[in-house]
Amino acid sequence: MYAIVEIAGQQFKIEKDQKIFVHRLNAEEGAKVEFNQVLLVDNDGKVQIGKPTVSGAKVSATVLTHLKGDKVLVFKKKRRKGYQKLNGHRQYLTRIEINNIEA
């Protein structure tokens, strides 16, 4: 069984007991969170597609930890102009574990 769910503005294909990284959530470590924006549910070949969401479906998860992602370097250059700019960025992430998918 899997589902496609929208979490913090991004869509994820998730299964039970899967651990994923999402954008930072406003929840403490160890807290239970629920997501109601379920777009699709596949239960052993029986597919439910939402219009836009599947009614009555929800996904429950546990917040494992908050962390920062790997550094991404953004380098800009314009040739023959002497212009160079280097910026670094680290995204704030939350690692969650999917506990249950209810359809």
N, CA, C and O atoms as a printed pandas DataFrame, in Angstrom:
     atom_number atom_name residue_name chain_id  residue_number  x_coord  y_coord  z_coord
0              1         N          MET        A               1    0.843   -1.178    0.000
1              2        CA          MET        A               1    0.000    0.000    0.000
2              3         C          MET        A               1    0.883    1.235    0.000
3              4         O          MET        A               1    1.835    1.332    0.774
4              5         N          TYR        A               2    0.561    2.171   -0.870
5              6        CA          TYR        A               2    1.286    3.429   -0.889
6              7         C          TYR        A               2    0.307    4.568   -1.123
7              8         O          TYR        A               2   -0.842    4.350   -1.508
8              9         N          ALA        A               3    0.774    5.776   -0.888
9             10        CA          ALA        A               3   -0.050    6.965   -1.085
10            11         C          ALA        A               3    0.832    8.097   -1.587
11            12         O          ALA        A               3    2.038    8.128   -1.345
12            13         N          ILE        A               4    0.207    9.013   -2.283
13            14        CA          ILE        A               4    0.873   10.252   -2.674
14            15         C          ILE        A               4    0.237   11.356   -1.845
15            16         O          ILE        A               4   -0.969   11.592   -1.917
16            17         N          VAL        A               5    1.061   12.022   -1.062
17            18        CA          VAL        A               5    0.574   13.011   -0.107
18            19         C          VAL        A               5    1.359   14.306   -0.266
19            20         O          VAL        A               5    2.536   14.291   -0.626
20            21         N          GLU        A               6    0.692   15.430    0.007
21            22        CA          GLU        A               6    1.345   16.736   -0.060
22            23         C          GLU        A               6    1.730   17.162    1.347
23            24         O          GLU        A               6    0.882   17.317    2.225
24            25         N          ILE        A               7    3.038   17.348    1.538
25            26        CA          ILE        A               7    3.577   17.745    2.835
26            27         C          ILE        A               7    4.422   18.994    2.628
27            28         O          ILE        A               7    5.400   18.971    1.882
28            29         N          ALA        A               8    4.048   20.072    3.281
29            30        CA          ALA        A               8    4.797   21.341    3.244
30            31         C          ALA        A               8    5.034   21.815    1.812
31            32         O          ALA        A               8    6.120   22.295    1.489
32            33         N          GLY        A               9    4.020   21.682    0.953
33            34        CA          GLY        A               9    4.115   22.189   -0.408
34            35         C          GLY        A               9    4.770   21.265   -1.405
35            36         O          GLY        A               9    4.890   21.627   -2.575
36            37         N          GLN        A              10    5.198   20.087   -0.994
37            38        CA          GLN        A              10    5.812   19.120   -1.902
38            39         C          GLN        A              10    5.025   17.830   -1.864
39            40         O          GLN        A              10    4.398   17.511   -0.853
40            41         N          GLN        A              11    5.050   17.072   -2.970
41            42        CA          GLN        A              11    4.343   15.804   -3.049
42            43         C          GLN        A              11    5.332   14.657   -2.877
43            44         O          GLN        A              11    6.419   14.666   -3.455
44            45         N          PHE        A              12    4.938   13.665   -2.069
45            46        CA          PHE        A              12    5.793   12.522   -1.781
46            47         C          PHE        A              12    5.010   11.244   -1.988
47            48         O          PHE        A              12    3.825   11.175   -1.662
48            49         N          LYS        A              13    5.673   10.224   -2.532
49            50        CA          LYS        A              13    5.115    8.878   -2.592
50            51         C          LYS        A              13    5.627    8.152   -1.352
51            52         O          LYS        A              13    6.831    7.966   -1.181
52            53         N          ILE        A              14    4.700    7.747   -0.493
53            54        CA          ILE        A              14    5.096    7.199    0.792
54            55         C          ILE        A              14    4.489    5.813    1.003
55            56         O          ILE        A              14    3.469    5.458    0.412
56            57         N          GLU        A              15    5.149    5.048    1.860
57            58        CA          GLU        A              15    4.677    3.742    2.293
58            59         C          GLU        A              15    4.818    3.673    3.809
59            60         O          GLU        A              15    5.480    4.512    4.419
60            61         N          LYS        A              16    4.195    2.675    4.404
61            62        CA          LYS        A              16    4.260    2.515    5.858
62            63         C          LYS        A              16    5.698    2.211    6.283
63            64         O          LYS        A              16    6.411    1.494    5.581
64            65         N          ASP        A              17    6.121    2.746    7.414
65            66        CA          ASP        A              17    7.452    2.577    8.010
66            67         C          ASP        A              17    8.573    3.201    7.179
67            68         O          ASP        A              17    9.740    2.872    7.393
68            69         N          GLN        A              18    8.255    4.078    6.251
69            70        CA          GLN        A              18    9.269    4.770    5.447
70            71         C          GLN        A              18    9.711    6.032    6.186
71            72         O          GLN        A              18    8.904    6.693    6.840
72            73         N          LYS        A              19   10.990    6.356    6.077
73            74        CA          LYS        A              19   11.542    7.565    6.676
74            75         C          LYS        A              19   11.912    8.521    5.550
75            76         O          LYS        A              19   12.634    8.148    4.625
76            77         N          ILE        A              20   11.416    9.763    5.627
77            78        CA          ILE        A              20   11.679   10.741    4.569
78            79         C          ILE        A              20   12.078   12.078    5.192
79            80         O          ILE        A              20   11.796   12.353    6.358
80            81         N          PHE        A              21   12.742   12.897    4.377
81            82        CA          PHE        A              21   13.099   14.261    4.746
82            83         C          PHE        A              21   12.108   15.208    4.079
83            84         O          PHE        A              21   11.863   15.108    2.876
84            85         N          VAL        A              22   11.539   16.125    4.855
85            86        CA          VAL        A              22   10.616   17.131    4.334
86            87         C          VAL        A              22   11.095   18.495    4.811
87            88         O          VAL        A              22   11.968   18.593    5.673
88            89         N          HIS        A              23   10.508   19.553    4.235
89            90        CA          HIS        A              23   10.826   20.890    4.718
90            91         C          HIS        A              23   10.442   21.000    6.195
91            92         O          HIS        A              23    9.570   20.274    6.673
92            93         N          ARG        A              24   11.094   21.905    6.906
93            94        CA          ARG        A              24   10.938   22.031    8.356
94            95         C          ARG        A              24    9.467   22.168    8.746
95            96         O          ARG        A              24    8.749   23.013    8.212
96            97         N          LEU        A              25    9.030   21.324    9.683
97            98        CA          LEU        A              25    7.668   21.353   10.201
98            99         C          LEU        A              25    7.665   22.011   11.571
99           100         O          LEU        A              25    8.657   21.959   12.298
100          101         N          ASN        A              26    6.541   22.631   11.918
101          102        CA          ASN        A              26    6.398   23.261   13.233
102          103         C          ASN        A              26    5.880   22.241   14.230
103          104         O          ASN        A              26    4.742   22.340   14.689
104          105         N          ALA        A              27    6.699   21.269   14.565
105          106        CA          ALA        A              27    6.350   20.239   15.545
106          107         C          ALA        A              27    7.622   19.843   16.281
107          108         O          ALA        A              27    8.718   19.898   15.724
108          109         N          GLU        A              28    7.465   19.449   17.527
109          110        CA          GLU        A              28    8.623   19.048   18.316
110          111         C          GLU        A              28    9.041   17.629   17.962
111          112         O          GLU        A              28    8.259   16.859   17.405
112          113         N          GLU        A              29   10.278   17.293   18.291
113          114        CA          GLU        A              29   10.769   15.942   18.046
114          115         C          GLU        A              29    9.981   14.947   18.884
115          116         O          GLU        A              29    9.747   15.171   20.072
116          117         N          GLY        A              30    9.575   13.851   18.264
117          118        CA          GLY        A              30    8.781   12.838   18.944
118          119         C          GLY        A              30    7.286   13.069   18.848
119          120         O          GLY        A              30    6.506   12.223   19.286
120          121         N          ALA        A              31    6.865   14.194   18.284
121          122        CA          ALA        A              31    5.437   14.509   18.183
122          123         C          ALA        A              31    4.800   13.751   17.022
123          124         O          ALA        A              31    5.458   13.426   16.034
124          125         N          LYS        A              32    3.517   13.480   17.163
125          126        CA          LYS        A              32    2.747   12.838   16.098
126          127         C          LYS        A              32    2.115   13.934   15.239
127          128         O          LYS        A              32    1.563   14.902   15.763
128          129         N          VAL        A              33    2.200   13.773   13.922
129          130        CA          VAL        A              33    1.587   14.722   12.994
130          131         C          VAL        A              33    0.702   13.955   12.018
131          132         O          VAL        A              33    0.947   12.784   11.729
132          133         N          GLU        A              34   -0.336   14.636   11.512
133          134        CA          GLU        A              34   -1.234   14.037   10.533
134          135         C          GLU        A              34   -1.295   14.923    9.308
135          136         O          GLU        A              34   -1.259   16.150    9.409
136          137         N          PHE        A              35   -1.386   14.292    8.149
137          138        CA          PHE        A              35   -1.484   14.997    6.882
138          139         C          PHE        A              35   -2.774   14.567    6.197
139          140         O          PHE        A              35   -3.005   13.377    5.985
140          141         N          ASN        A              36   -3.622   15.550    5.850
141          142        CA          ASN        A              36   -4.913   15.265    5.240
142          143         C          ASN        A              36   -4.912   15.484    3.736
143          144         O          ASN        A              36   -5.887   15.136    3.070
144          145         N          GLN        A              37   -3.853   16.046    3.187
145          146        CA          GLN        A              37   -3.769   16.325    1.751
146          147         C          GLN        A              37   -3.307   15.078    1.002
147          148         O          GLN        A              37   -2.227   15.080    0.411
148          149         N          VAL        A              38   -4.107   14.017    1.018
149          150        CA          VAL        A              38   -3.777   12.765    0.337
150          151         C          VAL        A              38   -4.357   12.833   -1.072
151          152         O          VAL        A              38   -5.569   12.961   -1.244
152          153         N          LEU        A              39   -3.493   12.748   -2.070
153          154        CA          LEU        A              39   -3.915   12.906   -3.463
154          155         C          LEU        A              39   -4.248   11.586   -4.130
155          156         O          LEU        A              39   -5.080   11.551   -5.036
156          157         N          LEU        A              40   -3.616   10.489   -3.701
157          158        CA          LEU        A              40   -3.838    9.189   -4.310
158          159         C          LEU        A              40   -3.530    8.109   -3.285
159          160         O          LEU        A              40   -2.598    8.242   -2.493
160          161         N          VAL        A              41   -4.322    7.030   -3.304
161          162        CA          VAL        A              41   -4.078    5.883   -2.429
162          163         C          VAL        A              41   -4.169    4.625   -3.277
163          164         O          VAL        A              41   -5.137    4.437   -4.014
164          165         N          ASP        A              42   -3.157    3.757   -3.175
165          166        CA          ASP        A              42   -3.153    2.471   -3.864
166          167         C          ASP        A              42   -3.101    1.380   -2.809
167          168         O          ASP        A              42   -2.103    1.234   -2.103
168          169         N          ASN        A              43   -4.186    0.612   -2.704
169          170        CA          ASN        A              43   -4.283   -0.461   -1.720
170          171         C          ASN        A              43   -4.328   -1.790   -2.467
171          172         O          ASN        A              43   -5.407   -2.291   -2.785
172          173         N          ASP        A              44   -3.153   -2.361   -2.748
173          174        CA          ASP        A              44   -3.016   -3.645   -3.454
174          175         C          ASP        A              44   -3.757   -3.649   -4.786
175          176         O          ASP        A              44   -4.523   -4.571   -5.068
176          177         N          GLY        A              45   -3.536   -2.635   -5.596
177          178        CA          GLY        A              45   -4.133   -2.568   -6.923
178          179         C          GLY        A              45   -5.435   -1.795   -6.977
179          180         O          GLY        A              45   -5.883   -1.434   -8.065
180          181         N          LYS        A              46   -6.051   -1.533   -5.849
181          182        CA          LYS        A              46   -7.284   -0.734   -5.804
182          183         C          LYS        A              46   -6.881    0.725   -5.612
183          184         O          LYS        A              46   -6.462    1.126   -4.526
184          185         N          VAL        A              47   -7.013    1.507   -6.669
185          186        CA          VAL        A              47   -6.507    2.881   -6.674
186          187         C          VAL        A              47   -7.655    3.855   -6.451
187          188         O          VAL        A              47   -8.693    3.769   -7.107
188          189         N          GLN        A              48   -7.456    4.784   -5.516
189          190        CA          GLN        A              48   -8.390    5.872   -5.296
190          191         C          GLN        A              48   -7.684    7.172   -5.652
191          192         O          GLN        A              48   -6.625    7.479   -5.105
192          193         N          ILE        A              49   -8.270    7.932   -6.567
193          194        CA          ILE        A              49   -7.686    9.205   -6.984
194          195         C          ILE        A              49   -8.578   10.320   -6.466
195          196         O          ILE        A              49   -9.797   10.280   -6.637
196          197         N          GLY        A              50   -7.974   11.306   -5.839
197          198        CA          GLY        A              50   -8.727   12.410   -5.263
198          199         C          GLY        A              50   -9.065   13.472   -6.283
199          200         O          GLY        A              50   -8.410   13.607   -7.316
200          201         N          LYS        A              51  -10.118   14.232   -5.962
201          202        CA          LYS        A              51  -10.539   15.342   -6.818
202          203         C          LYS        A              51  -10.723   16.585   -5.967
203          204         O          LYS        A              51  -11.882   16.920   -5.722
204          205         N          PRO        A              52   -9.748   17.287   -5.499
205          206        CA          PRO        A              52   -8.313   17.084   -5.632
206          207         C          PRO        A              52   -7.729   16.151   -4.585
207          208         O          PRO        A              52   -6.629   15.633   -4.781
208          209         N          THR        A              53   -8.445   15.913   -3.451
209          210        CA          THR        A              53   -7.912   15.010   -2.430
210          211         C          THR        A              53   -8.884   13.863   -2.199
211          212         O          THR        A              53  -10.073   13.970   -2.499
212          213         N          VAL        A              54   -8.364   12.769   -1.663
213          214        CA          VAL        A              54   -9.193   11.619   -1.321
214          215         C          VAL        A              54   -9.903   11.926   -0.006
215          216         O          VAL        A              54   -9.255   12.214    1.001
216          217         N          SER        A              55  -11.247   11.865   -0.014
217          218        CA          SER        A              55  -12.000   12.208    1.196
218          219         C          SER        A              55  -11.864   11.099    2.232
219          220         O          SER        A              55  -11.976    9.914    1.917
220          221         N          GLY        A              56  -11.624   11.501    3.460
221          222        CA          GLY        A              56  -11.502   10.548    4.557
222          223         C          GLY        A              56  -10.141    9.901    4.691
223          224         O          GLY        A              56   -9.922    9.119    5.616
224          225         N          ALA        A              57   -9.226   10.206    3.797
225          226        CA          ALA        A              57   -7.887    9.606    3.854
226          227         C          ALA        A              57   -6.953   10.527    4.629
227          228         O          ALA        A              57   -7.015   11.750    4.505
228          229         N          LYS        A              58   -6.087    9.915    5.429
229          230        CA          LYS        A              58   -5.089   10.695    6.142
230          231         C          LYS        A              58   -3.867    9.832    6.410
231          232         O          LYS        A              58   -3.937    8.604    6.424
232          233         N          VAL        A              59   -2.750   10.508    6.621
233          234        CA          VAL        A              59   -1.473    9.840    6.878
234          235         C          VAL        A              59   -0.973   10.340    8.222
235          236         O          VAL        A              59   -0.932   11.547    8.462
236          237         N          SER        A              60   -0.593    9.417    9.102
237          238        CA          SER        A              60   -0.029    9.809   10.391
238          239         C          SER        A              60    1.461    9.481   10.405
239          240         O          SER        A              60    1.897    8.468    9.858
240          241         N          ALA        A              61    2.227   10.358   11.040
241          242        CA          ALA        A              61    3.676   10.220   11.057
242          243         C          ALA        A              61    4.222   10.705   12.390
243          244         O          ALA        A              61    3.529   11.378   13.154
244          245         N          THR        A              62    5.480   10.351   12.658
245          246        CA          THR        A              62    6.183   10.785   13.852
246          247         C          THR        A              62    7.401   11.596   13.444
247          248         O          THR        A              62    8.149   11.201   12.550
248          249         N          VAL        A              63    7.596   12.729   14.103
249          250        CA          VAL        A              63    8.767   13.564   13.836
250          251         C          VAL        A              63    9.964   12.937   14.539
251          252         O          VAL        A              63    9.957   12.771   15.759
252          253         N          LEU        A              64   10.995   12.587   13.765
253          254        CA          LEU        A              64   12.184   11.967   14.346
254          255         C          LEU        A              64   13.200   13.017   14.794
255          256         O          LEU        A              64   13.658   13.001   15.937
256          257         N          THR        A              65   13.547   13.927   13.887
257          258        CA          THR        A              65   14.556   14.930   14.221
258          259         C          THR        A              65   14.468   16.114   13.267
259          260         O          THR        A              65   13.923   16.014   12.168
260          261         N          HIS        A              66   15.020   17.240   13.719
261          262        CA          HIS        A              66   15.185   18.427   12.889
262          263         C          HIS        A              66   16.670   18.567   12.578
263          264         O          HIS        A              66   17.509   18.354   13.452
264          265         N          LEU        A              67   16.999   18.923   11.341
265          266        CA          LEU        A              67   18.394   19.054   10.961
266          267         C          LEU        A              67   18.541   20.000    9.790
267          268         O          LEU        A              67   17.553   20.499    9.251
268          269         N          LYS        A              68   19.774   20.242    9.403
269          270        CA          LYS        A              68   20.071   21.055    8.230
270          271         C          LYS        A              68   20.639   20.157    7.145
271          272         O          LYS        A              68   21.413   19.243    7.429
272          273         N          GLY        A              69   20.256   20.416    5.912
273          274        CA          GLY        A              69   20.710   19.613    4.789
274          275         C          GLY        A              69   22.138   19.947    4.392
275          276         O          GLY        A              69   22.791   20.783    5.017
276          277         N          ASP        A              70   22.613   19.283    3.347
277          278        CA          ASP        A              70   23.952   19.532    2.837
278          279         C          ASP        A              70   24.044   20.931    2.241
279          280         O          ASP        A              70   23.042   21.496    1.802
280          281         N          LYS        A              71   25.246   21.481    2.230
281          282        CA          LYS        A              71   25.450   22.812    1.679
282          283         C          LYS        A              71   25.351   22.766    0.161
283          284         O          LYS        A              71   25.930   21.895   -0.488
284          285         N          VAL        A              72   24.608   23.719   -0.392
285          286        CA          VAL        A              72   24.479   23.884   -1.836
286          287         C          VAL        A              72   25.161   25.194   -2.194
287          288         O          VAL        A              72   24.820   26.241   -1.644
288          289         N          LEU        A              73   26.116   25.147   -3.104
289          290        CA          LEU        A              73   26.822   26.348   -3.534
290          291         C          LEU        A              73   26.188   26.881   -4.814
291          292         O          LEU        A              73   25.961   26.139   -5.770
292          293         N          VAL        A              74   25.906   28.194   -4.811
293          294        CA          VAL        A              74   25.325   28.865   -5.966
294          295         C          VAL        A              74   26.385   29.827   -6.485
295          296         O          VAL        A              74   26.742   30.791   -5.807
296          297         N          PHE        A              75   26.889   29.562   -7.696
297          298        CA          PHE        A              75   27.957   30.378   -8.280
298          299         C          PHE        A              75   27.433   31.067   -9.522
299          300         O          PHE        A              75   26.926   30.419  -10.438
300          301         N          LYS        A              76   27.559   32.399   -9.546
301          302        CA          LYS        A              76   27.123   33.179  -10.695
302          303         C          LYS        A              76   28.334   33.864  -11.307
303          304         O          LYS        A              76   29.220   34.335  -10.594
304          305         N          LYS        A              77   28.367   33.914  -12.629
305          306        CA          LYS        A              77   29.486   34.553  -13.316
306          307         C          LYS        A              77   29.008   35.106  -14.637
307          308         O          LYS        A              77   28.203   34.488  -15.335
308          309         N          LYS        A              78   29.518   36.293  -14.976
309          310        CA          LYS        A              78   29.285   36.864  -16.302
310          311         C          LYS        A              78   30.642   37.000  -16.964
311          312         O          LYS        A              78   31.521   37.703  -16.466
312          313         N          ARG        A              79   30.803   36.338  -18.066
313          314        CA          ARG        A              79   32.112   36.285  -18.701
314          315         C          ARG        A              79   32.539   37.657  -19.224
315          316         O          ARG        A              79   31.725   38.462  -19.679
316          317         N          ARG        A              80   33.817   37.881  -19.142
317          318        CA          ARG        A              80   34.481   39.096  -19.621
318          319         C          ARG        A              80   34.020   40.370  -18.915
319          320         O          ARG        A              80   34.308   41.462  -19.405
320          321         N          LYS        A              81   33.333   40.278  -17.809
321          322        CA          LYS        A              81   32.861   41.463  -17.084
322          323         C          LYS        A              81   33.479   41.561  -15.694
323          324         O          LYS        A              81   33.333   42.587  -15.029
324          325         N          GLY        A              82   34.157   40.528  -15.250
325          326        CA          GLY        A              82   34.757   40.542  -13.930
326          327         C          GLY        A              82   33.752   40.326  -12.809
327          328         O          GLY        A              82   34.036   40.629  -11.650
328          329         N          TYR        A              83   32.579   39.804  -13.150
329          330        CA          TYR        A              83   31.527   39.597  -12.152
330          331         C          TYR        A              83   31.500   38.137  -11.729
331          332         O          TYR        A              83   31.306   37.239  -12.549
332          333         N          GLN        A              84   31.701   37.914  -10.419
333          334        CA          GLN        A              84   31.582   36.580   -9.841
334          335         C          GLN        A              84   30.903   36.710   -8.489
335          336         O          GLN        A              84   31.190   37.632   -7.726
336          337         N          LYS        A              85   30.008   35.788   -8.198
337          338        CA          LYS        A              85   29.299   35.805   -6.925
338          339         C          LYS        A              85   29.129   34.361   -6.460
339          340         O          LYS        A              85   28.684   33.504   -7.224
340          341         N          LEU        A              86   29.487   34.098   -5.200
341          342        CA          LEU        A              86   29.364   32.765   -4.640
342          343         C          LEU        A              86   28.507   32.843   -3.373
343          344         O          LEU        A              86   28.830   33.571   -2.433
344          345         N          ASN        A              87   27.422   32.088   -3.366
345          346        CA          ASN        A              87   26.544   32.014   -2.203
346          347         C          ASN        A              87   26.409   30.567   -1.774
347          348         O          ASN        A              87   26.437   29.660   -2.606
348          349         N          GLY        A              88   26.264   30.354   -0.481
349          350        CA          GLY        A              88   26.007   29.025    0.055
350          351         C          GLY        A              88   24.650   28.993    0.731
351          352         O          GLY        A              88   24.149   30.011    1.208
352          353         N          HIS        A              89   24.059   27.795    0.764
353          354        CA          HIS        A              89   22.732   27.655    1.355
354          355         C          HIS        A              89   22.598   26.271    1.967
355          356         O          HIS        A              89   23.014   25.278    1.370
356          357         N          ARG        A              90   22.011   26.205    3.171
357          358        CA          ARG        A              90   21.685   24.922    3.803
358          359         C          ARG        A              90   20.212   24.944    4.175
359          360         O          ARG        A              90   19.769   25.807    4.933
360          361         N          GLN        A              91   19.458   23.998    3.644
361          362        CA          GLN        A              91   18.015   23.943    3.861
362          363         C          GLN        A              91   17.706   23.327    5.227
363          364         O          GLN        A              91   18.344   22.355    5.631
364          365         N          TYR        A              92   16.728   23.893    5.933
365          366        CA          TYR        A              92   16.252   23.314    7.182
366          367         C          TYR        A              92   15.294   22.178    6.853
367          368         O          TYR        A              92   14.343   22.367    6.095
368          369         N          LEU        A              93   15.541   20.997    7.421
369          370        CA          LEU        A              93   14.760   19.808    7.120
370          371         C          LEU        A              93   14.226   19.163    8.388
371          372         O          LEU        A              93   14.720   19.411    9.488
372          373         N          THR        A              94   13.209   18.331    8.213
373          374        CA          THR        A              94   12.664   17.505    9.279
374          375         C          THR        A              94   12.603   16.081    8.768
375          376         O          THR        A              94   12.152   15.841    7.648
376          377         N          ARG        A              95   13.054   15.131    9.579
377          378        CA          ARG        A              95   12.978   13.720    9.200
378          379         C          ARG        A              95   11.775   13.116    9.908
379          380         O          ARG        A              95   11.657   13.196   11.130
380          381         N          ILE        A              96   10.875   12.504    9.124
381          382        CA          ILE        A              96    9.676   11.907    9.696
382          383         C          ILE        A              96    9.603   10.433    9.314
383          384         O          ILE        A              96   10.180   10.005    8.315
384          385         N          GLU        A              97    8.882    9.668   10.127
385          386        CA          GLU        A              97    8.627    8.258    9.857
386          387         C          GLU        A              97    7.128    8.064    9.706
387          388         O          GLU        A              97    6.355    8.483   10.567
388          389         N          ILE        A              98    6.714    7.430    8.614
389          390        CA          ILE        A              98    5.298    7.217    8.344
390          391         C          ILE        A              98    4.811    6.052    9.208
391          392         O          ILE        A              98    5.357    4.951    9.139
392          393         N          ASN        A              99    3.788    6.300   10.016
393          394        CA          ASN        A              99    3.242    5.270   10.890
394          395         C          ASN        A              99    2.075    4.530   10.263
395          396         O          ASN        A              99    2.016    3.302   10.333
396          397         N          ASN        A             100    1.141    5.256    9.648
397          398        CA          ASN        A             100   -0.079    4.638    9.182
398          399         C          ASN        A             100   -0.653    5.416    8.006
399          400         O          ASN        A             100   -0.531    6.639    7.937
400          401         N          ILE        A             101   -1.283    4.690    7.076
401          402        CA          ILE        A             101   -1.993    5.288    5.958
402          403         C          ILE        A             101   -3.436    4.800    6.051
403          404         O          ILE        A             101   -3.701    3.604    5.931
404          405         N          GLU        A             102   -4.363    5.727    6.265
405          406        CA          GLU        A             102   -5.781    5.377    6.354
406          407         C          GLU        A             102   -6.495    5.878    5.120
407          408         O          GLU        A             102   -6.354    7.038    4.735
408          409         N          ALA        A             103   -7.274    4.983    4.493
409          410        CA          ALA        A             103   -7.991    5.377    3.280
410          411         C          ALA        A             103   -9.483    5.191    3.444
411          412         O          ALA        A             103  -10.246    5.473    2.520
